[in-house]
């Protein structure tokens, strides 16, 4: 498993992508940031799930749905620090 650097960018007002963590939890939402990693992958996130998305993106190597779900469950169950 590799560790990637991540960059968070605010999205413009017209951006209409849902938060990936909210989608996995069955919640309707709108992303406020994108979290991009040096792996070349990126995901959209709402403010509430930004830290969990950053944690997931540090180790995510593909968009495999099972791995993505597992990564988010682990990240959401881990206490978040600023």
C-alpha positions as CSV (number, residue, x, y, z in Angstrom):
1,X,0.0,0.0,0.0
2,X,1.3,3.4,-0.9
3,X,0.7,6.8,0.7
4,X,-0.2,9.7,-1.5
5,X,-0.1,13.4,-0.8
6,X,-3.6,15.1,-1.1
7,X,-4.7,18.6,-2.1
8,X,-8.1,20.0,-1.2
9,X,-9.6,22.6,-3.6
10,X,-12.9,24.5,-3.2
11,X,-15.3,24.0,-6.0
12,X,-17.1,26.8,-7.9
13,X,-20.8,27.5,-7.1
14,X,-21.9,25.9,-10.4
15,X,-20.3,22.5,-9.4
16,X,-23.0,19.9,-9.2
17,X,-21.3,16.8,-8.0
18,X,-22.5,14.9,-4.9
19,X,-20.2,14.0,-1.9
20,X,-18.9,10.4,-2.4
21,X,-19.1,9.6,1.3
22,X,-22.7,10.8,1.5
23,X,-23.6,8.7,-1.5
24,X,-22.0,5.6,0.1
25,X,-24.1,6.4,3.3
26,X,-27.3,6.9,1.3
27,X,-27.4,10.7,2.0
28,X,-28.2,13.4,-0.6
29,X,-25.7,16.1,-0.6
30,X,-23.6,18.5,-2.7
31,X,-19.8,18.6,-2.7
32,X,-18.1,21.8,-1.6
33,X,-14.5,20.6,-2.3
34,X,-12.5,18.2,-4.4
35,X,-9.8,16.1,-2.8
36,X,-7.1,15.2,-5.3
37,X,-4.2,12.8,-4.6
38,X,-0.8,12.4,-6.2
39,X,-2.1,8.9,-7.3
40,X,-4.0,10.9,-10.0
41,X,-7.3,10.1,-8.4
42,X,-9.8,12.6,-7.0
43,X,-13.1,12.6,-5.2
44,X,-15.7,15.2,-4.4
45,X,-16.6,15.9,-0.7
46,X,-19.0,17.9,1.4
47,X,-17.6,19.9,4.3
48,X,-18.7,17.2,6.9
49,X,-16.8,14.4,5.1
50,X,-13.7,16.4,4.0
51,X,-11.3,14.9,6.6
52,X,-12.6,11.3,5.9
53,X,-12.2,11.8,2.2
54,X,-8.6,13.2,2.7
55,X,-7.8,10.0,4.8
56,X,-9.2,7.7,2.1
57,X,-7.4,9.5,-0.7
58,X,-4.0,9.1,1.0
59,X,-4.1,5.3,0.3
60,X,-6.7,4.9,-2.5
61,X,-5.1,3.4,-5.6
62,X,-8.3,2.7,-7.7
63,X,-12.0,3.4,-7.7
64,X,-12.9,-0.2,-6.9
65,X,-16.3,0.1,-5.3
66,X,-15.7,-2.5,-2.6
67,X,-12.4,-1.0,-1.6
68,X,-13.8,2.5,-1.7
69,X,-16.7,1.5,0.6
70,X,-14.3,-0.2,3.0
71,X,-11.9,2.7,3.0
72,X,-14.8,5.2,3.8
73,X,-16.3,3.0,6.5
74,X,-12.8,2.8,8.2
75,X,-12.2,6.5,7.8
76,X,-15.7,7.5,9.1
77,X,-15.2,5.3,12.1
78,X,-11.8,6.7,12.9
79,X,-11.8,9.9,15.1
80,X,-11.1,12.9,12.9
81,X,-8.4,15.4,13.8
82,X,-7.9,18.8,12.3
